[in-house]
Amino acid sequence: MRLLIIQYAGDYREAFERLANGGPETYYAQKYSVDAVAEIGKQIGEVATLCCMTEKPYNQLLEKGVRAIGAGFDGKINVKKLIQLIEDYHPTHLVVRTPIRDVFRWAINNTVPTLALFAESIPTRKVRNKFRNYLLSQLLNNDRIQWIGSYGIDSSRVLQEIGVQSDKIIPWTFIVTETPESLSPKTLPAQAKPWQLFYIGSMIEAKGVGDILESIAKLKANKFPIKLKIAGNDKTGFFVNKAKQLQIEDCVEFLGIVPNKTVVPLMRESDLVLVPSRHEFPEGFPLAITHALCARTPIIASDHPMFINKLKDGISAKIFEAGNSVALAESIQKLLSDSDLYHNLSIASYETWKSLQLPVKFADLIQRWLHDSPENEQWLIDHRLSSGRYNSTSP
């Protein structure tokens, strides 16, 4: 058996070598994901991870049974080259972690059993997306695409809404390595101070980073004492320059990429965690929310479609209109001026966190699919979206 795992971003070779040398995780469950793939390689013969976005092309055997392939694409996928890389590997099975229609079409035409395993939701808002989604759903409903894993309940239901058969969809999540259980709920400090805000994630406009900076500028102009820490890779320095243009560089600290083990402590020492994603960003369910719940630090989140069924305004988070920096600034000021609301949101974090937990984990889904047996087939059937087990979960 030769399994090829195709993903859009994330350099598997770099992560494998860094972790093997004792380096830190740069995102949640990274070691779990890397080790899970390596373990599969030991069991089946060979597994290769093909990463589309890498600085340079490469094809390297990392250890017996584990290969890493870098396509060397920068920003845009060369579909013809990607298909050639797939063909050159001669896979017997495919795991496709990003919705590239040409890859699914190739798998169908070449009768290669395939598992789709998405971590982000499918964009649905624009007219052109509706046609693309129709084409994608037709491919995913083909028998060669045996199962479709989707990160979280809401993103799974989006797949159903675009026409994917619900009896093929399986909601999944990562393993649990952190819980809120050991931390007490927070109270709003009575003494005035510069309030500390925290953001972690991709440094792009669609994630709402610019909206945060504009809200900080508004709060500073209103003499509301505020500080912001941002964790993420500002590759071009765009947001550093924007902070200077807004004259808020004294209020903002850019941390760069931080080790995963520091994320919850950074959130715990902050007064608020911001998750301001705009609707156009295809969120699954951001790990920043899970981390914040574990830290029991109140969240201010946008009304992104992937958030609003899990985060309720005034109950589990403060919700504002995505893309509206004025509304974000008002939400920050309101929450940091309401000690009862602040404490209640922190109290609710544990129950909110528990409501997000799912029985299917990333590695289990791949293993159960690969090792075909009546028991594993029944397990997959029992955990599909149409099984009824998710009906008690908030839609």
C-alpha positions in Angstrom: 0.0 0.0 0.0 1.3 3.5 -0.9 -0.7 6.3 0.8 -0.3 9.9 -0.5 -1.6 12.7 1.7 -2.1 16.0 -0.1 -2.3 19.2 1.8 -2.3 22.9 0.7 0.1 24.4 3.2 2.3 23.3 6.1 5.8 21.9 5.4 5.7 18.3 6.7 9.5 17.8 6.2 10.3 21.0 8.2 7.9 20.0 11.0 9.2 16.4 11.1 12.8 17.4 11.4 12.1 20.2 13.9 10.2 17.9 16.2 12.7 15.1 15.8 15.4 17.4 17.0 13.4 18.5 20.1 12.0 21.7 18.7 8.7 23.1 19.7 5.3 22.7 18.2 4.2 25.8 16.3 0.5 24.9 16.4 -1.9 22.8 18.4 -1.5 19.0 18.0 1.3 19.4 15.5 3.4 16.6 17.0 0.3 14.4 17.2 -0.4 15.0 13.5 3.2 14.4 12.4 3.6 11.3 14.5 0.2 9.9 13.3 1.4 10.0 9.7 4.8 8.4 10.6 3.0 5.6 12.5 0.8 4.9 9.4 4.0 4.6 7.3 5.3 1.9 9.6 2.1 -0.1 9.3 1.4 0.0 5.6 4.7 0.2 3.7 5.0 3.9 2.8 3.2 7.1 3.4 4.1 10.4 1.7 2.9 13.9 2.5 2.7 16.2 -0.5 2.7 19.8 0.6 1.7 22.3 -2.1 3.2 25.5 -0.6 6.9 25.0 0.1 9.8 27.3 -0.5 11.5 24.8 -2.8 10.5 21.5 -4.5 11.9 18.4 -2.8 11.2 14.7 -2.5 12.9 13.1 0.5 12.6 9.9 2.5 12.6 11.0 6.1 12.8 7.6 7.7 11.8 4.1 6.6 8.2 4.3 5.4 7.8 8.1 5.6 8.4 10.4 2.7 7.9 14.2 2.3 7.3 15.8 -1.1 7.3 19.6 -1.5 5.7 21.0 -4.7 7.4 24.3 -4.4 4.3 26.4 -5.2 4.1 30.0 -4.1 0.6 31.4 -3.6 -1.0 29.5 -6.6 -1.2 25.8 -7.3 0.1 24.6 -10.7 -2.6 21.9 -11.2 -0.8 20.2 -14.1 2.4 19.9 -12.0 0.5 18.8 -9.0 -1.2 16.0 -10.9 2.2 14.9 -12.3 3.6 14.7 -8.8 0.7 12.5 -7.8 1.1 10.3 -10.8 4.9 10.0 -10.2 4.2 8.6 -6.7 1.8 5.9 -7.9 -0.4 6.0 -4.9 -2.8 3.1 -4.1 -4.8 5.4 -1.7 -5.2 9.2 -1.3 -6.0 11.4 1.6 -6.9 14.9 0.2 -6.8 17.6 2.8 -7.8 20.6 0.6 -10.7 20.8 -1.9 -8.9 20.7 -5.2 -11.4 19.4 -7.7 -8.8 18.3 -10.2 -7.2 16.0 -7.6 -10.6 14.3 -6.9 -11.2 14.0 -10.6 -7.9 12.3 -11.1 -8.6 9.9 -8.2 -12.0 9.0 -9.7 -10.6 8.5 -13.2 -7.8 6.4 -11.9 -10.0 4.4 -9.5 -7.9 5.3 -6.5 -9.7 5.0 -3.1 -9.8 8.4 -1.5 -10.5 10.0 1.8 -11.3 13.7 1.9 -10.2 15.3 5.2 -10.9 19.0 5.3 -9.8 21.3 8.2 -11.5 24.5 6.8 -15.1 25.2 5.8 -16.2 25.5 2.2 -16.9 29.2 1.2 -20.6 29.6 0.2 -21.3 33.4 0.1 -20.4 34.5 -3.4 -22.3 33.5 -6.6 -19.3 31.9 -8.2 -18.8 29.7 -5.1 -22.2 28.2 -5.6 -21.2 26.8 -9.0 -17.8 25.7 -7.8 -19.5 24.0 -4.8 -21.9 22.2 -7.1 -19.0 20.8 -9.1 -17.2 19.8 -5.9 -20.2 18.1 -4.4 -20.7 16.0 -7.5 -17.1 14.8 -7.3 -17.3 14.1 -3.5 -20.5 12.1 -4.0 -18.6 9.7 -6.4 -18.1 6.2 -4.9 -14.3 6.5 -5.3 -14.3 9.3 -2.7 -15.3 6.9 0.1 -15.6 9.3 3.1 -15.4 13.0 3.6 -14.0 14.1 7.0 -14.7 17.7 8.0 -13.3 19.6 11.0 -16.3 20.2 13.3 -20.0 19.9 13.1 -20.8 23.2 11.4 -18.4 22.8 8.6 -19.7 19.3 8.1 -23.2 20.7 7.8 -22.0 23.2 5.2 -20.9 20.3 3.1 -24.3 18.8 3.4 -25.9 22.1 2.4 -23.9 22.3 -0.8 -25.1 18.8 -1.8 -22.6 16.3 -0.4 -24.4 13.1 0.9 -24.6 13.3 4.7 -24.0 9.6 5.0 -20.5 10.1 3.6 -19.5 13.0 5.9 -17.7 12.4 9.2 -17.1 15.3 11.6 -13.7 15.1 13.3 -11.3 17.0 15.6 -7.8 16.8 17.0 -6.9 15.0 20.2 -7.4 16.8 23.5 -4.1 18.0 25.1 -5.5 20.9 27.1 -8.6 21.5 29.1 -10.0 24.4 31.2 -10.6 22.1 34.2 -7.5 23.1 36.2 -8.0 26.9 35.9 -10.4 29.0 37.9 -12.8 31.5 36.2 -11.4 35.0 35.9 -12.7 38.2 37.3 -12.2 41.7 35.9 -9.5 43.5 37.8 -10.9 46.5 39.7 -7.9 48.6 39.3 -7.5 50.6 36.1 -4.6 49.5 33.9 -3.7 49.1 30.2 -6.0 46.2 29.3 -4.2 43.4 27.6 -5.6 41.9 24.4 -4.3 38.9 22.5 -4.6 37.6 18.9 -3.1 34.6 17.4 -3.5 33.3 13.8 -2.7 34.1 10.2 -1.6 37.6 9.5 -4.0 38.5 6.7 -6.9 40.9 6.3 -9.5 38.2 6.0 -8.7 37.1 9.5 -9.5 40.6 10.7 -6.0 41.6 11.8 -6.5 45.1 10.2 -9.8 45.4 12.0 -8.1 44.8 15.3 -5.5 47.5 14.6 -8.1 50.0 13.6 -10.1 49.3 16.7 -7.0 49.8 18.8 -6.5 53.2 17.1 -10.1 54.2 18.0 -9.7 53.1 21.6 -6.4 55.0 21.9 -8.1 58.1 20.5 -10.7 57.7 23.2 -8.0 57.4 25.8 -9.1 53.9 26.7 -6.0 52.2 28.1 -5.2 49.2 25.9 -2.3 47.0 24.8 -2.3 44.3 22.2 -0.1 41.3 21.6 -0.2 39.6 18.2 1.2 36.1 17.5 1.7 35.2 13.9 4.0 35.5 10.9 3.7 39.0 9.4 5.9 38.0 6.4 5.9 41.3 4.6 5.7 43.6 7.6 2.3 44.9 6.3 0.6 45.0 9.7 3.7 46.4 11.4 3.6 49.3 8.9 -0.1 49.6 9.4 0.4 50.0 13.2 2.9 52.8 12.5 0.5 54.5 10.1 -2.2 54.4 12.7 0.3 55.7 15.3 -0.4 52.8 17.7 3.0 51.1 17.6 3.4 51.9 21.3 0.2 49.9 22.0 1.0 46.8 19.8 3.6 44.1 20.3 4.2 41.7 17.4 5.4 38.4 18.8 5.9 36.5 15.6 5.3 32.7 15.6 5.2 31.4 19.2 5.6 27.9 20.5 2.2 26.2 21.0 2.9 25.5 24.7 3.0 29.2 25.3 -0.4 30.0 23.8 -2.7 29.2 26.7 -0.4 31.0 29.2 -0.3 34.1 26.9 -4.1 34.0 26.8 -4.4 33.4 30.5 -2.4 36.5 31.3 -4.4 38.5 28.8 -7.7 40.2 29.6 -9.4 39.3 26.3 -8.8 37.1 23.3 -9.9 38.4 19.9 -11.1 36.2 17.0 -12.3 38.7 14.4 -12.4 36.6 11.2 -14.3 38.1 8.3 -16.9 36.0 6.6 -14.8 35.4 3.5 -12.2 33.4 5.4 -13.1 29.7 5.2 -12.8 28.9 8.9 -13.4 25.3 10.2 -13.4 26.2 13.9 -10.3 28.2 14.9 -8.0 26.6 17.5 -7.7 30.1 19.0 -11.2 29.7 20.4 -10.4 26.3 21.9 -7.2 27.7 23.5 -9.0 30.8 24.9 -11.7 28.5 26.4 -8.9 26.5 28.0 -7.4 29.7 29.4 -10.8 30.8 30.6 -10.2 34.2 29.1 -13.3 35.8 27.7 -13.5 35.9 23.9 -14.6 38.7 21.5 -15.4 37.0 18.2 -17.0 38.1 14.9 -20.3 36.8 13.7 -18.6 34.4 11.3 -21.0 31.6 10.2 -18.7 29.0 11.7 -18.7 30.7 15.2 -22.3 31.8 15.8 -23.8 28.4 16.4 -21.2 27.7 19.1 -20.5 31.1 20.6 -23.6 32.9 21.9 -23.5 36.6 22.4 -23.5 37.5 26.1 -23.4 33.8 27.1 -20.2 32.3 25.9 -18.6 35.2 24.1 -19.1 38.8 23.0 -20.0 38.9 19.3 -19.5 41.8 16.9 -20.2 42.4 13.2 -17.3 41.0 11.2 -15.2 43.6 9.4 -16.6 46.5 11.5 -13.7 47.9 13.6 -16.0 50.4 15.3 -18.2 47.6 16.5 -15.1 45.7 17.7 -13.8 48.7 19.6 -17.2 49.2 21.2 -17.3 45.5 22.2 -13.9 45.6 23.8 -14.8 48.7 25.8 -18.1 47.3 26.8 -16.8 44.0 28.0 -13.9 45.5 29.9 -16.4 47.8 31.7 -18.8 45.1 32.8 -17.4 42.9 35.5 -20.4 40.7 35.8 -20.5 39.9 32.1 -16.8 39.3 32.1 -16.9 36.8 35.0 -20.0 35.0 33.6 -18.2 34.5 30.2 -15.2 33.1 32.0 -17.4 30.8 34.0 -19.2 29.5 30.9 -15.9 28.7 29.1 -15.7 25.1 30.5 -19.2 24.1 29.4 -18.6 25.8 26.0 -15.4 23.8 25.6 -17.1 20.6 26.5 -19.8 21.2 23.8 -17.1 21.4 21.1 -15.6 17.9 21.8 -16.2 15.2 19.2 -15.6 11.5 19.3 -13.7 11.1 16.0 -10.0 12.2 16.0 -7.8 12.9 13.0 -5.6 9.8 13.2 -8.4 7.4 14.0 -10.4 8.4 11.0 -7.4 7.7 8.6 -6.6 4.4 10.4 -10.2 3.1 10.4 -10.5 4.0 6.7 -7.2 2.4 5.6 -7.6 -0.9 7.6 -10.7 -2.2 5.9 -12.6 -4.6 8.1 -16.3 -5.1 9.1 -15.6 -3.5 12.5 -13.9 -0.4 11.0 -16.6 0.0 8.4 -19.3 -0.1 11.1 -17.3 2.4 13.2 -17.2 4.8 10.2 -21.0 4.3 9.7 -21.7 4.9 13.3 -19.8 8.3 13.3 -21.2 9.8 10.0 -23.2 13.0 10.1 -26.4 11.1 9.3 -26.0 8.7 12.2 -28.1 10.8 14.6 -25.4 11.0 17.3 -24.8 14.7 16.5 -28.4 15.8 16.7 -28.1 16.9 20.3 -25.2 19.2 19.4 -26.2 22.8 18.6 -26.6 23.1 14.8 
